Amino acid sequence: MASSPDYLQFILDQLSDLSEISYRQMMWEYILYFHWKIIGWIYDNRLLLKLTDEVKNLIENLEMQIPYPWAKPMIYVDNVDNSEYLINLIETTYKKLY
């Protein structure tokens, strides 16, 4: 199942207070960038972030998922309705990866 442009736009709207958020379409999915660095993906209408211990500690009911067979497990973000929470996850992911 491909991700919908509506879901992408919803996530971008939730992150609109961040500068330097961008994306690139790859096949029928989307790669998310923060300050031009990959921080996660939108895959099958799911927000998946790169794995960091700091972000794992911020999520109460942590669920790891793989976007496709043979991919590395990623952090599945199910609480996408809370903009402040999402922004904190994105900023924390970026700080620990780069």
Helices and strands as residue ranges (DSSP letters): H 5-14, E 21-26, E 29-34, E 37-42, E 47-49, H 53-58, E 64-65, E 74-77, H 83-97
